Amino acid sequence: MKLYFSPGSCGLSPQIALREAGLDFELVKVDFGTKQTQEGDYHAVTSKGFVPALQLDNGDVITEGAVILQWIADQHPERQLLPALGTRQRYKAMEWLNYIATDLHKGMAVMFSPFVDAESKTRFADGNLGKVFAYINEHLSTHDYVLGEQFCLADGYLYNVLSWPSRVNIDITGYTHIQTFLARMEQRPTVRAALIAEDVRAA
Ligand SMILES: N[C@@H](CCC(=O)N[C@@H](CS)C(=O)NCC(=O)O)C(=O)O
């Protein structure tokens, strides 16, 4: 199995998930600028040109980070990386996956866009992303992880995207429950190993 990623991108969370599931995988780095990998044109893997993509041993390719996480969790249900299919808890996890993928991830993507000017980014960060950070911070004030006491793969995705704000000059250090969550996640061996594999330091 191959995970296509770019360092510092949303490819981190499926890598954490693969490690949590104990699955064997190979990392293939995608150059954002050229869309090339060591194998050639990344568009041959997915015409979307976006990471992450997970290529299974049979050649099938799964895209969309939130869906890749669910596929990984469902390979080893006994590890309880997501709640069981069909349960109310599973839908709570899916609510979080969707919220992280849309409001948070795609909101943060605006801050990296070369097509948005600096002033608009500042207004967007204050007016839009601020509410998202505040909601997450409030939730984490009474929950160690998004579902409560137990880690699930949505936490890896949340950690992944919440590690980006400082790169675009958004200061989230005042959201103390988010900070506690990030520190908690960085205690996980799978997170540390994934960061090292991407050659990005947690500290
Ligand atoms: N809908 C996709 C979006 C993935 C995405 O936004 N990937 C970004 C990195 S975090 C990307 O590949 N960007 C490449 C580019 O903008 O050229 C998902 O949820 O997996």
The ligand as a Tripos MOL2 file, in Angstrom:
@<TRIPOS>MOLECULE
LIG
   20    19     1     0     0
SMALL
NO_CHARGES

@<TRIPOS>ATOM
      1 N1        -10.7380   17.3100   -0.6970 N.3       1 LIG1
      2 C1         -9.4020   16.8820   -0.4220 C.3       1 LIG1
      3 C2         -8.5280   18.1140   -0.2990 C.3       1 LIG1
      4 C3         -7.1030   17.7590   -0.0540 C.3       1 LIG1
      5 C4         -6.2130   18.9980   -0.1140 C.2       1 LIG1
      6 O1         -6.6790   20.1230    0.0650 O.2       1 LIG1
      7 N2         -4.9380   18.7500   -0.3090 N.am      1 LIG1
      8 C5         -3.9870   19.8310   -0.4570 C.3       1 LIG1
      9 C6         -2.9070   19.7530    0.6220 C.3       1 LIG1
     10 S1         -3.5070   19.9450    2.2680 S.3       1 LIG1
     11 C7         -3.2860   19.7040   -1.7950 C.2       1 LIG1
     12 O2         -3.0050   18.6240   -2.2440 O.2       1 LIG1
     13 N3         -2.9760   20.8210   -2.4240 N.am      1 LIG1
     14 C8         -2.2480   20.7890   -3.6640 C.3       1 LIG1
     15 C9         -2.3810   22.0230   -4.4250 C.2       1 LIG1
     16 O3         -3.0420   22.9510   -3.9410 O.co2     1 LIG1
     17 O4         -1.8450   22.0660   -5.5210 O.co2     1 LIG1
     18 C10        -9.3530   16.0570    0.8560 C.2       1 LIG1
     19 O5        -10.1250   16.3400    1.7730 O.co2     1 LIG1
     20 O6         -8.5430   15.1210    0.9440 O.co2     1 LIG1
@<TRIPOS>BOND
     1     1     2 1
     2     2     3 1
     3     2    18 1
     4     3     4 1
     5     4     5 1
     6     5     6 2
     7     5     7 1
     8     7     8 1
     9     8     9 1
    10     8    11 1
    11     9    10 1
    12    11    12 2
    13    11    13 1
    14    13    14 1
    15    14    15 1
    16    15    16 2
    17    15    17 1
    18    18    19 2
    19    18    20 1
@<TRIPOS>SUBSTRUCTURE
     1 LIG1         1 GROUP 0 **** ****
